[in-house]
Amino acid sequence: MRITGGSLRGRTLKAPEGLDTRPTTDRVREALFNVLAHHDWGESIGNPLIDAVVLDAFAGTGALGLEALSRGAASASFFEKDRKAQNALRDNIAKLKVEPLAAFLPMDVTHPPQAKAPATLIFLDPPYHKELIPTALAALAVRGWIAPNALVSCETAKTETLTLPDAYTLLLEKTYGATKIGFYSFSDTK
């Protein structure tokens, strides 16, 4: 695995051994970030990468949040509860020397602490077929992690159906092989 674009392009990332963590492939991650950078998200979102406050939930190796930092995000917070993935994530943050911009939270995203600042760009890439995204989003919203007009990227298996509360509007959906990514905007006024 490697960072596919931005200031850290080409830098390699460590992945934990075993099958417990399913990192987003370089090809899918590159396609995801091309969509983020080049799609017209409208005036309320603008360019979701530049100066973004990022939350990489179910972070695994941290590839999504680290890629966002490489491409202009201001900061990134990472939630991960798996011990092997936590070790890889810590190593990746240290290796890329992004510590001042990266906050690692070794815990379950469905039980987050109160946010210091709400995220404007959120990545949710949980284990497939576990229906964790709605639970995580509800917990994050209650604890102040989701900014108004935040862009939320939800990665699921292509065969999964994702139903989110009315506060989330599907803006775009892309399929890459067995992976489906839905891009949602959040409005706390719905």
Buried (B, 14 or more C-beta within 10 A) or exposed (E): BBBBBBEBEEBEBBBBEEEEBBBBBBEBBBBBBEBBBEBEBEEEBBBBBEEBBBBBBBBBBBBBBBBBBBBBBBBBBBBBBBEBBBBBBBBBBEBBEBEEBBBBBBEBBBEBEEBEEBBBBBBBBBEBEEEBBBBBBBBBBEBBBBBEBBBBBBBBEEEBEBEBEEBBEEBBEBEBEEBBBBBBBBBEEE
